[in-house]
Amino acid sequence: MEHGSLPPVFQPTAPTPRKQGVLVRLKGWVRKNPKMAIVYLIGLLAILTIVTAGIIAAFAPQKLPASLKVTSYKKPDAVYYSPLTGNKVADEAATKQAVTAIMIENSPDARPQSGLKQAGIVYEAIAEGGITRFLALYQEAKPGLIGPVRSVRMYYVDWLAPYNASVAHVGGSAAALKEVRGGNYRDIDQFFNAGSYWRATDRYAPHNVYTNFEKLDALNKAKGYTESSFTAWPRQDGKAAGNPDATSVAINFSSALFNTRYDYDKDSNTYLRSIGGAASNDREDGRIAPSVVIAMKVNMSLVMEDGYRESITTTGSGEAVIFQNGTATTATWHKSSRSDSIKFTNKEGKEVKLNRGQTWIAAVPNGSGSVSWQ
């Protein structure tokens, strides 16, 4: 190209004679066979449509069958249990609420008592002269009336100590009062908190001191006793045995007025309690029927404190029989120290799981007391 000249204009390449021949023949065939050409064209379009749909389907998101549908995961609601009874409670706060231990009288003049049926755990032992007395522990249940409230003894203090509980009582033996007033217990003695107790007019003293949880909760709160922490017993859902071997249990403490009987009720999977040959009733709530009854054999002796007092050995170990689900399990109780919880182990040395609900523990004196069943 010479300097100053324009570049050559692009000229399209003409079709080759061969390509021209094919096009001429195709056009000629279409003119001669217009209907057939339309059929072929429709067929070609159909094939293209099918191929296109297949490609789209192959790359489109696949819908899972109903059985394979992915559903969103919902975290199950948390379930909380009372460490005292093993029963379900509303929330985590309920598992930490304060435990209150209340001394309740069991002389004939005190019957029927109030509030016993709702206690989570009850310890029954001889207090004096063969007369038994109860240490009743409460956490989630809040009876509207509890009593008659009586004095405390040293061995009841040993049993309540592991529960980090407030201690409701009306005085006590010299050793017991020295212990609970020593600064390491939540002492809510009636002697110093009279406004939280009252004397009923339908019974005579000393069998007429009562309280309720409206007053006790207020007292505990005022003193800062709002939570309790302790080691819970292992619990399980109760299930009636197919072949029960302990449907009638007799636990004897001292004399006919204080000896007890438990008749197994399969429908409720509980033990209907009797004392002194009559039904053992809560005045407001009816027949007392614990889920678990434990006969705990203990050594008992008479000692001199502020006068002669019963004394029960609460630490160490001893024989026990656990009644639940209509069956009897021979066990051993263990308590290493005052602050340690009682444990119940089977013959393999494993801790026995107790049914959820009220547990009733009878401290049966070796030698003078007895337990039998059939």
One Martini backbone bead per residue (centre of mass of N, CA, C, O) as a GRO file, in nm:
protein
  374
    1MET     BB    1   0.096   0.038   0.024
    2GLU     BB    2   0.065   0.355  -0.037
    3HIS     BB    3   0.129   0.662   0.056
    4GLY     BB    4  -0.206   0.796   0.120
    5SER     BB    5  -0.374   0.550   0.087
    6LEU     BB    6  -0.644   0.356   0.097
    7PRO     BB    7  -0.797   0.102   0.221
    8PRO     BB    8  -0.934  -0.174   0.146
    9VAL     BB    9  -1.235  -0.300   0.077
   10PHE     BB   10  -1.450  -0.523   0.208
   11GLN     BB   11  -1.524  -0.846   0.070
   12PRO     BB   12  -1.743  -1.077   0.042
   13THR     BB   13  -1.767  -1.408   0.025
   14ALA     BB   14  -1.865  -1.615  -0.195
   15PRO     BB   15  -2.027  -1.876  -0.257
   16THR     BB   16  -1.990  -2.179  -0.322
   17PRO     BB   17  -2.099  -2.389  -0.561
   18ARG     BB   18  -2.182  -2.614  -0.356
   19LYS     BB   19  -2.362  -2.444  -0.160
   20GLN     BB   20  -2.552  -2.343  -0.387
   21GLY     BB   21  -2.662  -2.620  -0.463
   22VAL     BB   22  -2.799  -2.696  -0.197
   23LEU     BB   23  -2.992  -2.454  -0.178
   24VAL     BB   24  -3.137  -2.496  -0.443
   25ARG     BB   25  -3.245  -2.779  -0.383
   26LEU     BB   26  -3.401  -2.706  -0.123
   27LYS     BB   27  -3.590  -2.498  -0.248
   28GLY     BB   28  -3.709  -2.689  -0.454
   29TRP     BB   29  -3.830  -2.897  -0.260
   30VAL     BB   30  -4.016  -2.702  -0.107
   31ARG     BB   31  -4.189  -2.623  -0.355
   32LYS     BB   32  -4.277  -2.926  -0.413
   33ASN     BB   33  -4.295  -2.983  -0.061
   34PRO     BB   34  -4.463  -2.808   0.157
   35LYS     BB   35  -4.593  -3.010   0.357
   36MET     BB   36  -4.342  -3.171   0.431
   37ALA     BB   37  -4.181  -2.927   0.537
   38ILE     BB   38  -4.371  -2.866   0.774
   39VAL     BB   39  -4.343  -3.137   0.919
   40TYR     BB   40  -4.035  -3.118   0.962
   41LEU     BB   41  -4.040  -2.852   1.121
   42ILE     BB   42  -4.217  -2.948   1.355
   43GLY     BB   43  -4.030  -3.179   1.442
   44LEU     BB   44  -3.784  -3.005   1.499
   45LEU     BB   45  -3.918  -2.830   1.716
   46ALA     BB   46  -3.990  -3.064   1.907
   47ILE     BB   47  -3.703  -3.159   1.959
   48LEU     BB   48  -3.599  -2.893   2.073
   49THR     BB   49  -3.800  -2.878   2.306
   50ILE     BB   50  -3.719  -3.143   2.451
   51VAL     BB   51  -3.419  -3.079   2.488
   52THR     BB   52  -3.460  -2.819   2.650
   53ALA     BB   53  -3.627  -2.943   2.882
   54GLY     BB   54  -3.409  -3.143   2.972
   55ILE     BB   55  -3.195  -2.939   3.048
   56ILE     BB   56  -3.361  -2.785   3.258
   57ALA     BB   57  -3.426  -3.032   3.442
   58ALA     BB   58  -3.130  -3.113   3.505
   59PHE     BB   59  -3.065  -2.808   3.643
   60ALA     BB   60  -3.292  -2.817   3.829
   61PRO     BB   61  -3.440  -2.821   4.118
   62GLN     BB   62  -3.519  -3.078   4.334
   63LYS     BB   63  -3.799  -3.248   4.450
   64LEU     BB   64  -3.878  -3.395   4.729
   65PRO     BB   65  -4.007  -3.628   4.878
   66ALA     BB   66  -4.208  -3.636   5.146
   67SER     BB   67  -4.022  -3.844   5.311
   68LEU     BB   68  -3.756  -3.631   5.245
   69LYS     BB   69  -3.823  -3.392   5.391
   70VAL     BB   70  -3.698  -3.097   5.519
   71THR     BB   71  -3.702  -3.006   5.850
   72SER     BB   72  -3.712  -2.808   6.100
   73TYR     BB   73  -3.536  -2.767   6.397
   74LYS     BB   74  -3.658  -2.839   6.729
   75LYS     BB   75  -3.598  -2.766   7.037
   76PRO     BB   76  -3.647  -2.915   7.311
   77ASP     BB   77  -3.794  -2.894   7.594
   78ALA     BB   78  -3.716  -2.841   7.900
   79VAL     BB   79  -3.659  -3.058   8.185
   80TYR     BB   80  -3.759  -3.049   8.530
   81TYR     BB   81  -3.634  -3.153   8.861
   82SER     BB   82  -3.668  -3.238   9.172
   83PRO     BB   83  -3.427  -3.311   9.412
   84LEU     BB   84  -3.627  -3.426   9.633
   85THR     BB   85  -3.852  -3.606   9.438
   86GLY     BB   86  -3.834  -3.605   9.101
   87ASN     BB   87  -4.029  -3.412   9.012
   88LYS     BB   88  -4.179  -3.209   8.813
   89VAL     BB   89  -4.097  -2.877   8.713
   90ALA     BB   90  -4.120  -2.568   8.569
   91ASP     BB   91  -3.811  -2.481   8.645
   92GLU     BB   92  -3.496  -2.406   8.741
   93ALA     BB   93  -3.572  -2.243   8.994
   94ALA     BB   94  -3.728  -2.484   9.136
   95THR     BB   95  -3.453  -2.654   9.187
   96LYS     BB   96  -3.339  -2.406   9.400
   97GLN     BB   97  -3.522  -2.388   9.612
   98ALA     BB   98  -3.593  -2.380   9.924
   99VAL     BB   99  -3.547  -2.577  10.201
  100THR     BB  100  -3.783  -2.714  10.446
  101ALA     BB  101  -3.766  -2.808  10.786
  102ILE     BB  102  -4.017  -2.994  10.985
  103MET     BB  103  -4.140  -3.040  11.298
  104ILE     BB  104  -4.364  -3.321  11.367
  105GLU     BB  105  -4.608  -3.447  11.539
  106ASN     BB  106  -4.720  -3.803  11.684
  107SER     BB  107  -4.925  -3.790  11.877
  108PRO     BB  108  -5.252  -3.855  11.924
  109ASP     BB  109  -5.316  -3.536  11.972
  110ALA     BB  110  -5.195  -3.466  11.664
  111ARG     BB  111  -5.426  -3.611  11.530
  112PRO     BB  112  -5.437  -3.503  11.245
  113GLN     BB  113  -5.223  -3.380  11.040
  114SER     BB  114  -5.051  -3.111  10.866
  115GLY     BB  115  -4.872  -3.145  10.547
  116LEU     BB  116  -4.758  -3.443  10.503
  117LYS     BB  117  -4.850  -3.525  10.210
  118GLN     BB  118  -4.648  -3.285  10.077
  119ALA     BB  119  -4.401  -3.409  10.144
  120GLY     BB  120  -4.104  -3.523  10.014
  121ILE     BB  121  -3.962  -3.594  10.297
  122VAL     BB  122  -3.970  -3.852  10.561
  123TYR     BB  123  -3.877  -3.873  10.901
  124GLU     BB  124  -3.905  -4.154  11.130
  125ALA     BB  125  -3.889  -4.129  11.493
  126ILE     BB  126  -3.791  -4.154  11.808
  127ALA     BB  127  -3.814  -3.912  12.072
  128GLU     BB  128  -4.001  -4.029  12.323
  129GLY     BB  129  -4.133  -4.289  12.490
  130GLY     BB  130  -4.202  -4.418  12.187
  131ILE     BB  131  -4.248  -4.151  12.042
  132THR     BB  132  -4.304  -4.028  11.745
  133ARG     BB  133  -4.140  -3.829  11.479
  134PHE     BB  134  -4.120  -3.564  11.234
  135LEU     BB  135  -3.925  -3.503  10.937
  136ALA     BB  136  -4.016  -3.247  10.711
  137LEU     BB  137  -3.967  -3.198  10.359
  138TYR     BB  138  -3.952  -2.896  10.151
  139GLN     BB  139  -4.004  -2.737   9.818
  140GLU     BB  140  -4.245  -2.729   9.594
  141ALA     BB  141  -4.426  -2.758   9.829
  142LYS     BB  142  -4.716  -2.546   9.979
  143PRO     BB  143  -4.866  -2.560  10.244
  144GLY     BB  144  -5.134  -2.399  10.427
  145LEU     BB  145  -5.078  -2.630  10.655
  146ILE     BB  146  -4.866  -2.690  10.956
  147GLY     BB  147  -4.891  -2.970  11.184
  148PRO     BB  148  -4.763  -2.996  11.468
  149VAL     BB  149  -4.510  -2.816  11.612
  150ARG     BB  150  -4.186  -2.920  11.731
  151SER     BB  151  -3.916  -3.048  11.859
  152VAL     BB  152  -3.568  -3.106  11.847
  153ARG     BB  153  -3.315  -3.339  11.751
  154MET     BB  154  -3.004  -3.440  11.674
  155TYR     BB  155  -3.073  -3.658  11.447
  156TYR     BB  156  -3.236  -3.464  11.272
  157VAL     BB  157  -3.003  -3.279  11.207
  158ASP     BB  158  -2.836  -3.492  11.057
  159TRP     BB  159  -3.054  -3.535  10.828
  160LEU     BB  160  -3.085  -3.221  10.732
  161ALA     BB  161  -2.802  -3.100  10.665
  162PRO     BB  162  -2.766  -3.177  10.344
  163TYR     BB  163  -3.018  -2.973  10.242
  164ASN     BB  164  -2.994  -2.673  10.310
  165ALA     BB  165  -3.198  -2.612  10.552
  166SER     BB  166  -3.450  -2.504  10.711
  167VAL     BB  167  -3.550  -2.483  11.073
  168ALA     BB  168  -3.858  -2.590  11.201
  169HIS     BB  169  -3.928  -2.510  11.548
  170VAL     BB  170  -3.977  -2.585  11.916
  171GLY     BB  171  -3.709  -2.612  12.005
  172GLY     BB  172  -3.509  -2.844  12.221
  173SER     BB  173  -3.245  -3.001  12.271
  174ALA     BB  174  -2.940  -2.916  12.375
  175ALA     BB  175  -2.774  -3.031  12.135
  176ALA     BB  176  -2.952  -2.923  11.905
  177LEU     BB  177  -2.940  -2.617  11.976
  178LYS     BB  178  -2.636  -2.583  11.965
  179GLU     BB  179  -2.618  -2.653  11.665
  180VAL     BB  180  -2.839  -2.461  11.522
  181ARG     BB  181  -2.708  -2.197  11.687
  182GLY     BB  182  -2.395  -2.197  11.564
  183GLY     BB  183  -2.422  -2.074  11.238
  184ASN     BB  184  -2.472  -2.339  11.022
  185TYR     BB  185  -2.782  -2.265  11.024
  186ARG     BB  186  -3.136  -2.231  10.936
  187ASP     BB  187  -3.281  -2.084  11.190
  188ILE     BB  188  -3.659  -2.103  11.266
  189ASP     BB  189  -3.740  -2.060  11.548
  190GLN     BB  190  -4.016  -1.985  11.739
  191PHE     BB  191  -3.876  -1.829  11.972
  192PHE     BB  192  -3.764  -1.597  11.735
  193ASN     BB  193  -4.048  -1.640  11.530
  194ALA     BB  194  -4.357  -1.596  11.621
  195GLY     BB  195  -4.495  -1.463  11.358
  196SER     BB  196  -4.470  -1.762  11.197
  197TYR     BB  197  -4.669  -1.849  11.426
  198TRP     BB  198  -4.938  -2.048  11.586
  199ARG     BB  199  -5.220  -2.099  11.798
  200ALA     BB  200  -5.456  -2.315  11.814
  201THR     BB  201  -5.805  -2.352  11.935
  202ASP     BB  202  -5.866  -2.679  11.871
  203ARG     BB  203  -5.608  -2.712  12.056
  204TYR     BB  204  -5.383  -2.815  12.294
  205ALA     BB  205  -5.123  -2.776  12.478
  206PRO     BB  206  -4.846  -2.863  12.268
  207HIS     BB  207  -5.061  -2.936  12.001
  208ASN     BB  208  -5.088  -2.609  11.849
  209VAL     BB  209  -4.853  -2.555  11.646
  210TYR     BB  210  -4.845  -2.341  11.358
  211THR     BB  211  -4.804  -2.319  10.994
  212ASN     BB  212  -4.687  -2.164  10.681
  213PHE     BB  213  -4.565  -2.063  10.362
  214GLU     BB  214  -4.621  -1.769  10.377
  215LYS     BB  215  -4.445  -1.730  10.635
  216LEU     BB  216  -4.183  -1.893  10.570
  217ASP     BB  217  -4.103  -1.752  10.306
  218ALA     BB  218  -4.077  -1.472  10.432
  219LEU     BB  219  -3.862  -1.550  10.638
  220ASN     BB  220  -3.649  -1.661  10.445
  221LYS     BB  221  -3.619  -1.403  10.278
  222ALA     BB  222  -3.535  -1.211  10.510
  223LYS     BB  223  -3.268  -1.411  10.562
  224GLY     BB  224  -3.169  -1.532  10.267
  225TYR     BB  225  -3.340  -1.813  10.215
  226THR     BB  226  -3.368  -1.898   9.866
  227GLU     BB  227  -3.158  -2.143   9.848
  228SER     BB  228  -3.074  -2.489   9.751
  229SER     BB  229  -2.794  -2.725   9.791
  230PHE     BB  230  -2.791  -3.072   9.679
  231THR     BB  231  -2.786  -3.416   9.688
  232ALA     BB  232  -2.947  -3.627   9.490
  233TRP     BB  233  -3.132  -3.880   9.434
  234PRO     BB  234  -3.186  -4.134   9.246
  235ARG     BB  235  -3.426  -4.153   8.985
  236GLN     BB  236  -3.759  -4.287   8.883
  237ASP     BB  237  -3.996  -4.438   8.711
  238GLY     BB  238  -4.270  -4.585   8.801
  239LYS     BB  239  -4.344  -4.956   8.813
  240ALA     BB  240  -4.541  -5.200   8.836
  241ALA     BB  241  -4.528  -5.508   8.931
  242GLY     BB  242  -4.625  -5.811   8.810
  243ASN     BB  243  -4.491  -5.959   9.089
  244PRO     BB  244  -4.560  -5.890   9.383
  245ASP     BB  245  -4.381  -5.915   9.727
  246ALA     BB  246  -4.496  -5.622   9.875
  247THR     BB  247  -4.823  -5.551   9.997
  248SER     BB  248  -4.736  -5.586  10.314
  249VAL     BB  249  -4.623  -5.353  10.567
  250ALA     BB  250  -4.437  -5.382  10.880
  251ILE     BB  251  -4.365  -5.116  11.123
  252ASN     BB  252  -4.190  -5.128  11.431
  253PHE     BB  253  -4.112  -4.926  11.719
  254SER     BB  254  -4.298  -4.997  12.002
  255SER     BB  255  -4.620  -4.955  11.982
  256ALA     BB  256  -4.940  -4.964  11.871
  257LEU     BB  257  -4.966  -4.641  11.836
  258PHE     BB  258  -4.674  -4.647  11.639
  259ASN     BB  259  -4.738  -4.854  11.450
  260THR     BB  260  -4.698  -4.961  11.107
  261ARG     BB  261  -4.869  -4.958  10.779
  262TYR     BB  262  -4.842  -5.091  10.432
  263ASP     BB  263  -5.053  -5.072  10.145
  264TYR     BB  264  -5.057  -5.175   9.832
  265ASP     BB  265  -5.128  -4.969   9.537
  266LYS     BB  266  -5.135  -5.035   9.207
  267ASP     BB  267  -5.281  -4.798   9.066
  268SER     BB  268  -5.075  -4.576   9.219
  269ASN     BB  269  -4.803  -4.686   9.326
  270THR     BB  270  -4.861  -4.704   9.644
  271TYR     BB  271  -4.864  -4.650  10.014
  272LEU     BB  272  -5.089  -4.717  10.251
  273ARG     BB  273  -5.117  -4.557  10.551
  274SER     BB  274  -5.076  -4.675  10.892
  275ILE     BB  275  -5.176  -4.609  11.247
  276GLY     BB  276  -5.280  -4.772  11.516
  277GLY     BB  277  -5.498  -4.924  11.313
  278ALA     BB  278  -5.516  -4.663  11.126
  279ALA     BB  279  -5.553  -4.429  10.920
  280SER     BB  280  -5.318  -4.209  10.768
  281ASN     BB  281  -5.387  -3.866  10.796
  282ASP     BB  282  -5.457  -3.574  10.639
  283ARG     BB  283  -5.667  -3.329  10.721
  284GLU     BB  284  -5.678  -3.197  10.417
  285ASP     BB  285  -5.563  -3.458  10.207
  286GLY     BB  286  -5.559  -3.731  10.344
  287ARG     BB  287  -5.421  -4.007  10.256
  288ILE     BB  288  -5.124  -4.146  10.311
  289ALA     BB  289  -4.898  -4.207  10.004
  290PRO     BB  290  -4.620  -4.327   9.933
  291SER     BB  291  -4.384  -4.434   9.691
  292VAL     BB  292  -4.167  -4.466   9.929
  293VAL     BB  293  -4.034  -4.719  10.154
  294ILE     BB  294  -3.801  -4.700  10.438
  295ALA     BB  295  -3.618  -4.933  10.628
  296MET     BB  296  -3.401  -4.812  10.889
  297LYS     BB  297  -3.150  -4.945  11.063
  298VAL     BB  298  -3.083  -4.858  11.413
  299ASN     BB  299  -2.905  -4.719  11.672
  300MET     BB  300  -3.033  -4.704  12.013
  301SER     BB  301  -3.016  -4.469  12.294
  302LEU     BB  302  -2.961  -4.358  12.625
  303VAL     BB  303  -2.901  -4.017  12.724
  304MET     BB  304  -2.728  -3.746  12.877
  305GLU     BB  305  -2.834  -3.415  12.901
  306ASP     BB  306  -3.125  -3.249  12.971
  307GLY     BB  307  -3.154  -3.530  13.029
  308TYR     BB  308  -3.310  -3.788  12.903
  309ARG     BB  309  -3.214  -3.917  12.575
  310GLU     BB  310  -3.242  -3.992  12.266
  311SER     BB  311  -3.012  -4.192  12.056
  312ILE     BB  312  -2.890  -4.183  11.715
  313THR     BB  313  -2.716  -4.348  11.477
  314THR     BB  314  -2.624  -4.175  11.160
  315THR     BB  315  -2.351  -4.301  11.108
  316GLY     BB  316  -2.235  -4.507  10.857
  317SER     BB  317  -2.403  -4.828  10.872
  318GLY     BB  318  -2.689  -5.029  10.740
  319GLU     BB  319  -2.981  -5.165  10.726
  320ALA     BB  320  -3.222  -5.208  10.447
  321VAL     BB  321  -3.561  -5.148  10.316
  322ILE     BB  322  -3.710  -5.126   9.991
  323PHE     BB  323  -4.030  -4.987   9.894
  324GLN     BB  324  -4.136  -5.057   9.553
  325ASN     BB  325  -4.364  -5.160   9.317
  326GLY     BB  326  -4.424  -5.412   9.524
  327THR     BB  327  -4.127  -5.429   9.639
  328ALA     BB  328  -3.827  -5.577   9.784
  329THR     BB  329  -3.511  -5.421   9.888
  330THR     BB  330  -3.208  -5.505   9.981
  331ALA     BB  331  -3.002  -5.287  10.185
  332THR     BB  332  -2.767  -5.007  10.232
  333TRP     BB  333  -2.672  -4.768  10.455
  334HIS     BB  334  -2.505  -4.438  10.413
  335LYS     BB  335  -2.301  -4.216  10.641
  336SER     BB  336  -2.019  -4.026  10.687
  337SER     BB  337  -2.166  -3.752  10.777
  338ARG     BB  338  -2.356  -3.494  10.862
  339SER     BB  339  -2.323  -3.353  10.562
  340ASP     BB  340  -2.399  -3.619  10.444
  341SER     BB  341  -2.566  -3.817  10.252
  342ILE     BB  342  -2.775  -4.060  10.210
  343LYS     BB  343  -2.719  -4.400  10.108
  344PHE     BB  344  -2.850  -4.655   9.877
  345THR     BB  345  -2.750  -4.995   9.847
  346ASN     BB  346  -2.690  -5.275   9.693
  347LYS     BB  347  -2.530  -5.581   9.664
  348GLU     BB  348  -2.340  -5.434   9.431
  349GLY     BB  349  -2.307  -5.117   9.532
  350LYS     BB  350  -2.548  -4.972   9.411
  351GLU     BB  351  -2.750  -4.723   9.368
  352VAL     BB  352  -3.075  -4.676   9.441
  353LYS     BB  353  -3.355  -4.621   9.267
  354LEU     BB  354  -3.609  -4.389   9.313
  355ASN     BB  355  -3.910  -4.301   9.313
  356ARG     BB  356  -4.111  -4.073   9.238
  357GLY     BB  357  -4.175  -3.882   9.518
  358GLN     BB  358  -4.260  -3.982   9.814
  359THR     BB  359  -4.037  -4.031  10.096
  360TRP     BB  360  -4.031  -4.287  10.357
  361ILE     BB  361  -3.846  -4.287  10.669
  362ALA     BB  362  -3.766  -4.554  10.891
  363ALA     BB  363  -3.631  -4.560  11.218
  364VAL     BB  364  -3.528  -4.873  11.320
  365PRO     BB  365  -3.472  -5.032  11.601
  366ASN     BB  366  -3.251  -5.225  11.719
  367GLY     BB  367  -3.431  -5.500  11.873
  368SER     BB  368  -3.723  -5.334  11.919
  369GLY     BB  369  -3.760  -5.341  11.623
  370SER     BB  370  -3.948  -5.390  11.300
  371VAL     BB  371  -3.963  -5.578  10.978
  372SER     BB  372  -4.232  -5.671  10.751
  373TRP     BB  373  -4.353  -5.895  10.479
  374GLN     BB  374  -4.604  -6.003  10.193
   0.00000   0.00000   0.00000
